[in-house]
Amino acid sequence: MDISKNLTIPKMSLSLFFNLTLVSAISYLGIKWLLEQMDPTYRAKTKAREVAGKLLQRFARNGERPLSIRNFNDYEMMIAVHLVHPDDISVQWSDIAGLDDVIKGLRNNVIFPVQHRHLFQDSRLSAAPKGVLLHGPPGCGKTLIAKATAKEAGMNFINLDISTLTDKWYGESQKLAAAVFSLAVKLQPCIIFIDEIDSFLRSRSYSDHESTAMMKTQFMSLWDGLITDSNCTVIIMGATNRPRDLDEAILRRMSLRFNIGLPNMVQRRKILELILRGEPLERDIDFRVLAEMTEGLPGSDLKELCRSAAMYRVRDFVSDEIEAPSTSASAPAEPESLRPISMGDLLYATQHIVSSKLLSAPV
């Protein structure tokens, strides 16, 4: 019997096994790469993972419990792009004027139960609501209130963009909607803010597309899961200027509602004083007169009014500089400075804003 022939058999088997393993590994990596390239959302998921990974590192450093990127799937990372840390929110209660009743209601019903959860462990009725609706005319500060609430309560803030949930591929929208809630639960306490919520969760009808109806249904079912879990500190806050367009099931889930209407004269005066606080003003500014003349204007128009008044002094400075004769080289240079905002600037800006509102009003 030839011993050398018997020894070549194990060598051939080992070589064949190694070659098969190498080919299998290369085939697996090649098929995986090919499937990833064929995935229409692969690039979006990759980019979202890069951006969200940097954001979540901030939460891992400052949070009470360490967060690992591996604990989040691709859909949660796409939603995490819209995540805002409470320390990065610059809006505070002191930046909002004329809405003291709304601020008091949010402090008592949302912020205090979140910050002092240990006091309400024996009662589910005293817990923070799972849904808050802010409704009223445009430009009255609904978005500012939502951000200030997250800032004061120290809650993570997801400024949800509805376009993120819409996808042309079947089933992707449902996965993204589920990722909103799973991400918020992992980052609780958290506020999910939906601006113009009526465009997403309006009344359902037979004309709705199948995918849209399924996404709404899943969104509401996941919302019910938050309501039944008393230990979950996730609040969905929506803002709209058309509350009657919302579905009745959505209104039922948003038990805490605040009507943020147009400011009255006292509120307008407070808003103007807050906007012009710290600005160079002349001594003859009469905020009472300005408040009387700006009846019917929301806070956004009042801010634009003050911005226009501040720009009038820039216009005068530029025109004076152009018309002024050139000084000689030996003459000392005058210090460049803008004049303070005058009452005339504010009155002129008020007349312009009011007239433009009247022209745009329906006949």
C-alpha positions in Angstrom: 0.0 0.0 0.0 1.3 3.4 -1.0 1.3 5.8 2.0 2.0 8.9 -0.1 -1.3 8.5 -2.0 -3.2 8.3 1.2 -1.7 11.5 2.4 -2.7 13.4 -0.7 -6.4 12.8 0.0 -6.6 15.0 3.2 -4.5 17.7 1.4 -6.9 17.8 -1.5 -9.9 17.9 0.8 -8.4 20.8 2.8 -7.6 22.7 -0.4 -11.0 22.1 -1.8 -12.7 23.2 1.4 -10.6 26.4 1.4 -11.4 27.2 -2.2 -15.1 26.6 -1.6 -15.1 28.9 1.5 -13.3 31.6 -0.4 -15.7 31.5 -3.3 -18.7 31.4 -1.0 -17.5 34.5 0.9 -16.8 36.4 -2.3 -20.2 35.4 -3.6 -21.9 36.5 -0.4 -20.2 39.9 -0.4 -20.9 40.4 -4.1 -24.6 39.5 -3.7 -24.9 41.7 -0.7 -23.4 44.7 -2.5 -25.6 44.1 -5.5 -28.8 44.0 -3.3 -27.7 47.2 -1.6 -27.2 48.9 -4.9 -30.6 47.7 -6.1 -32.3 49.1 -2.9 -33.8 52.4 -4.0 -33.5 53.8 -0.4 -30.0 52.7 0.2 -28.3 56.0 -0.4 -30.9 57.9 1.7 -30.4 55.4 4.5 -26.6 55.7 4.3 -26.7 59.5 4.4 -29.2 59.5 7.2 -27.1 57.1 9.2 -24.1 59.3 8.9 -25.9 62.5 9.9 -28.0 60.9 12.7 -24.9 59.1 14.0 -23.3 62.4 14.8 -26.4 63.7 16.5 -26.9 60.6 18.6 -23.3 60.9 19.9 -24.4 64.1 21.6 -27.2 62.3 23.3 -24.8 59.5 24.3 -22.6 61.9 26.1 -25.2 64.0 27.8 -28.0 61.4 28.4 -28.5 59.5 31.6 -28.0 56.2 29.8 -25.5 55.5 27.0 -26.8 55.2 23.5 -25.3 53.0 20.9 -25.9 53.5 17.2 -26.3 49.8 16.8 -29.5 50.0 18.8 -31.2 51.9 16.0 -32.3 50.5 12.7 -32.1 52.3 9.3 -35.6 53.7 9.6 -35.1 55.1 13.1 -31.9 56.8 11.8 -33.8 58.4 9.0 -36.2 59.9 11.6 -33.3 60.8 13.9 -32.1 63.4 11.4 -34.9 65.7 12.7 -34.0 65.2 16.3 -33.1 68.3 18.4 -31.5 68.2 21.8 -33.2 70.5 24.4 -29.9 72.3 24.9 -29.9 73.3 21.3 -33.3 75.0 21.5 -32.9 78.7 21.9 -36.6 79.5 22.6 -37.6 80.0 26.2 -40.7 81.2 28.0 -39.1 84.6 28.3 -39.1 84.8 24.5 -42.9 84.5 24.3 -45.1 87.4 25.2 -48.9 87.7 25.6 -49.6 84.0 26.1 -49.4 83.7 29.9 -52.5 81.5 30.2 -51.2 79.0 27.6 -47.8 78.9 29.3 -49.4 78.3 32.7 -51.6 75.5 31.3 -48.6 73.8 29.7 -46.5 74.1 32.9 -49.2 72.6 35.0 -50.3 69.8 32.7 -47.1 68.9 30.8 -43.9 70.2 32.3 -44.6 69.6 36.0 -45.8 65.9 35.5 -42.8 65.2 33.3 -40.2 66.7 35.7 -41.8 65.3 38.8 -43.0 61.9 37.7 -42.3 60.3 41.1 -45.1 62.4 42.6 -47.7 60.8 40.2 -46.7 57.1 40.4 -49.8 56.3 42.3 -52.2 58.0 39.9 -52.5 57.6 36.1 -54.9 60.5 35.9 -52.3 63.0 36.9 -49.7 61.9 34.3 -48.8 64.1 31.4 -51.2 63.8 28.4 -50.0 61.9 25.3 -51.4 64.4 22.9 -51.4 68.2 22.8 -53.1 70.3 20.1 -52.2 74.0 19.5 -54.6 75.6 17.1 -55.2 79.2 16.0 -54.4 81.6 13.2 -51.0 81.5 11.4 -48.2 83.5 12.9 -49.4 83.4 16.6 -46.5 81.5 18.1 -47.6 77.8 18.0 -44.2 76.5 16.9 -42.4 78.7 19.4 -44.6 77.3 22.2 -43.8 73.7 21.2 -40.1 74.4 21.2 -40.2 76.3 24.5 -42.1 73.4 26.1 -39.4 71.0 25.1 -36.7 73.4 26.3 -38.3 74.0 29.7 -39.2 70.4 30.3 -35.8 69.1 29.2 -37.4 66.8 26.6 -35.9 65.6 23.4 -37.6 67.2 20.4 -38.4 65.5 17.1 -39.5 68.1 14.6 -41.2 65.6 12.4 -41.3 66.4 8.7 -44.3 64.7 7.1 -42.4 64.4 3.7 -40.1 62.0 5.5 -42.9 59.5 6.0 -44.1 59.5 2.4 -42.3 57.1 0.2 -43.3 55.8 -3.2 -42.2 52.2 -2.4 -44.9 50.0 -0.9 -44.5 49.4 2.8 -41.8 52.0 3.4 -44.2 54.6 4.8 -45.5 52.2 7.4 -42.0 51.3 8.5 -41.1 55.0 8.8 -44.2 55.7 10.8 -43.4 52.8 13.2 -39.8 54.2 13.5 -41.1 57.5 14.8 -42.6 55.9 17.8 -39.8 53.4 18.4 -37.2 56.1 18.3 -39.2 58.4 20.6 -39.5 55.6 23.2 -35.8 54.9 23.1 -35.1 58.7 23.6 -37.9 59.4 26.1 -38.8 61.8 27.6 -39.5 63.1 24.1 -41.9 65.4 22.2 -43.0 64.5 18.6 -44.0 67.8 17.0 -46.1 67.8 13.8 -46.6 71.2 12.3 -49.6 71.6 10.1 -50.9 68.3 11.4 -54.1 68.7 9.4 -52.2 68.0 6.2 -51.2 64.5 7.5 -54.0 63.4 9.8 -57.0 65.0 8.2 -60.4 63.3 8.1 -60.4 60.0 6.4 -62.5 59.4 3.3 -63.0 56.8 0.6 -60.9 58.9 -1.8 -57.7 58.4 0.3 -54.9 56.3 -1.3 -54.5 52.9 0.2 -50.9 53.5 1.4 -52.0 56.8 3.0 -54.9 55.2 4.8 -52.7 52.4 6.1 -50.1 54.9 7.4 -52.8 56.9 9.2 -54.2 53.7 10.7 -50.8 52.5 11.9 -49.9 55.9 13.3 -53.1 56.0 15.4 -52.6 52.4 16.6 -49.1 53.1 17.7 -50.3 56.3 19.4 -52.8 54.1 21.4 -49.8 52.1 22.5 -48.3 55.2 24.1 -51.6 56.1 25.8 -52.0 52.6 27.4 -48.4 52.7 28.7 -48.4 55.0 31.7 -44.6 54.7 32.1 -43.9 56.0 28.7 -43.1 59.8 28.5 -43.7 60.5 24.9 -46.0 63.4 23.9 -47.3 64.1 20.4 -47.8 67.8 19.9 -49.5 69.1 16.8 -50.1 72.6 15.5 -52.7 73.7 13.0 -54.8 76.6 11.9 -57.6 74.3 10.6 -58.6 72.1 13.6 -61.9 71.2 12.0 -60.1 69.3 9.2 -58.6 66.9 11.7 -60.0 63.4 12.0 -62.3 62.8 15.0 -60.1 60.0 16.1 -57.1 62.3 16.2 -59.0 65.0 18.2 -59.9 62.3 20.7 -56.3 61.4 21.2 -55.3 65.0 21.7 -57.1 65.6 24.9 -55.2 68.8 25.9 -56.0 71.7 23.5 -55.0 75.3 23.5 -56.6 78.0 21.3 -53.9 80.5 20.4 -55.7 83.3 18.8 -54.8 86.8 17.6 -53.3 89.0 20.4 -55.4 91.7 22.0 -54.1 95.2 22.6 -52.4 94.3 25.9 -50.7 91.3 24.3 -49.6 93.2 21.3 -48.0 95.8 23.5 -46.1 93.1 25.4 -45.0 91.5 22.1 -43.7 94.8 20.7 -41.8 95.5 23.9 -40.3 92.1 23.8 -39.2 92.3 20.2 -37.7 95.8 20.6 -36.0 94.9 23.9 -32.3 95.6 23.5 -32.7 97.6 20.3 -31.5 101.2 20.1 -34.7 103.2 20.5 -35.5 106.9 20.9 -37.2 108.0 24.0 -40.5 109.0 22.4 -41.6 105.5 21.5 -45.3 105.0 22.5 -46.1 101.3 22.6 -49.7 102.0 23.5 -50.3 103.9 20.3 -48.6 101.1 18.3 -50.7 98.5 20.0 -53.8 100.3 19.1 -52.8 100.7 15.5 -51.9 97.0 15.0 -55.3 95.5 15.7 -55.7 92.1 14.0 -52.0 91.5 13.4 -50.4 88.3 14.6 -47.0 88.1 16.3 -45.2 87.3 13.1 -46.5 90.5 11.5 -45.5 92.5 14.5 -42.0 91.1 14.3 -41.8 92.0 10.6 -43.1 95.5 11.5 -40.2 96.0 13.9 -37.7 94.6 11.3 -38.9 97.0 8.7 -38.7 100.0 11.1 -35.1 99.0 11.9 -34.2 98.8 8.2 -35.5 102.4 7.6 -32.6 103.8 9.5 -30.2 101.7 7.3 -31.8 103.2 4.3 -31.4 106.8 5.6 -27.7 106.1 6.5 -26.9 104.8 3.1 -28.6 107.7 1.3 -26.9 110.2 3.6 -23.5 108.6 2.9 -24.1 108.7 -0.9 -25.2 112.4 -0.9 -22.5 113.6 1.6 -19.5 115.3 -0.1 -16.2 113.4 0.0 -14.0 114.5 2.9 -10.4 115.5 2.5 -7.6 113.1 3.4 -6.5 115.4 6.3 -10.0 115.4 7.9 -10.5 112.9 10.7 -12.9 110.0 9.8 -16.3 110.2 11.4 -17.3 107.1 13.4 -19.9 105.1 11.5 -23.1 104.4 13.5 -26.8 104.1 12.8 -29.3 106.3 14.4 -31.8 104.9 16.9 -35.2 103.6 15.8 -37.7 106.4 16.0 -41.4 106.5 16.5 -41.7 107.7 12.9 -40.0 104.6 11.6 -42.5 102.4 13.6 -45.5 104.4 12.4 -44.5 104.2 8.8 -43.8 100.5 9.1 -47.2 100.0 10.8 -49.1 101.8 8.0 -47.3 99.7 5.4 -48.1 96.4 7.2 -51.7 97.3 7.9 -52.4 98.5 4.3 -50.9 95.3 2.9 -53.1 93.2 5.2 -56.2 95.1 4.0 -55.2 94.6 0.4 -54.7 90.9 0.9 -58.0 90.4 2.9 -60.9 88.8 1.0 -63.5 91.2 -0.3 
